[in-house]
């Protein structure tokens, strides 16, 4: 089976795109939505292009930090950040916000940046050792995690003003 390098999942959220963008672009919220991310430290909120942050992640007995940088931030439209570990590119994560009736079609996407060379092999090894997930399983883990994250964001719309 050929390796899958990207993935996306979508859901409809019962809130306007600007509101959903505000929730998602405040990366400190990720710890309550993502099944892997426990906490995000943003030294100088609010987030904008160039903002750097640290994510603290856990899945089962595995725990690991990640380092991120916001690469696109268009309010109500798109929010994208890159993740690395020890200076090795790991992934690009992002969200697109499209009006859908009275709410928002929220799409979460992921792209594997561990594409070639020794640095990619080292990043894959670190993913297996620290996160407990090799590159072959990462797509399945991310798909499940994205679905959980999107469901939790949609639930936020029904419980927060």
N, C-alpha and C positions, 0 to 999 in steps of 0.2 A: 504494500500500500504506500502510495506517495505521501510524503509529509505535507501537512496543511500548514501554511504560513500565516493565515489570517482567518478571522472569524467575526461575525456580528450577530447580535440578537436585538430584538425590538419589543417594545410594549407601549400601550397607550396609557398616559398618565393624566389624571383628571385635574390638571392645572395648566395655565398658559405657559408657553415656552420660556418667557422671561423669568417666571417663578421657578420652573424646574432647573433652568440654567443657574440661577442663584444658589439653589441647593447643591447641585453637582459641582459647581466651580468652587465652592467652599470645601476644599478637600478634607477638612477636619471631619466632615460628615461620613466619609468612606468607612470609618471604623464601625459605624452602626449598620451599614448596608452590606458590605462585602463579607462573604464567609471566610476569606483569608486575611484581609487587612484588619488589624485590630485598632490601629491608631495612626494618624498622620500628623506630623509636626510641620507646621508652616511658620518659619521664623518671622516673616513680615506679611501677614495678610493685609488686604485681600489679594487673591491670586490674579496674576496677569501674565502676559507673555514674558518669559524669562524667570519667573518665580521658581525658586528651588525649594524642595521639600524632602522630608524623610518619611518613609512608610515603615511601619512595624507590623510584620505579618506572622501568622501562625496557622498551621493546618496539622491537626493531630499532634504528634510529638515534635514536629519540625517548626522552628522559628527562625526568621531571617529579616534583616533590614533591606530596604531598597532606597535608592536615591532617585529623585525625579526632578524634571524641569518642564514647566508648561511651555509648549511650542506654538499653540494657537488658542486664542481666547476671544471669540466673537459672541458677545452677549446675545442670548436667545437663539443662537444658531449652531455654534460648534465650540467644543472645549477639548483640547488634546494635550497629552503629556507623554514624555519619554521616560523610561525607567532604565537605570543601569545599576550594576552591582560591582563595586571595586573598579569603576571606570570602564566596565565592559557593557556594551549595549545589550539590553535584554528584550525590551518590548516597547511598542507604542500603544497607548490606550487612549480612547476618545469617546466622545458623546456627540451625537447630532440631535438637534431639537427642531421638529417640524410641526406646524399647527395641524391639529387633527380635530375637527369639530370645535368643541369648547375646550379641548385639552391639547396634549402634546404627544406626537409619536416620538418616543425617545429611543434612539438606537445607540447601543454600546458596541464599540468595535475594538479589536485587538489585532496587532500585527507583530509577529515574531521578528526581532531584529538580529537574532543569532544566525546570520546567513552564510558566512564563509570564513575560512581560515582558522588559524590557531586560536585567535581571540574568541571566535564563536564556539569552538570546541571547549575552551576553558569555561565560558559562560554556561554551556550545557552541563558540564560537569558540576559546576557550582549549584545549578538548579536541582540537580539530582541529589547532591549531598545535603544542601541546606533546606530545600523546599520539599524534598522527597518525591519529586516528580520529574521523570525524564522527558525529553522533548516529544517522544512518541505519545505519552499520556497527557501532555500539557493541554492540548486542544480539548479533550474531554473534560478535564478539570476546569478549564476556563469557561467552557460552554455552561456547565452546571453553575459555576460561580456567577457568571453574567446573568443567568436566569434568576438566581436568588437575589442578586443586587437590584435588578430591574423591578422585581416584585416588591422588594422592600422600599424602593423609591416611590413606586406607585402607591404603596400603603401610606407613605409619608403624606402624600397629597390628600388622602382621605382623613388624616388625623391632625394635620397642622394647618393653621389659618394662612 
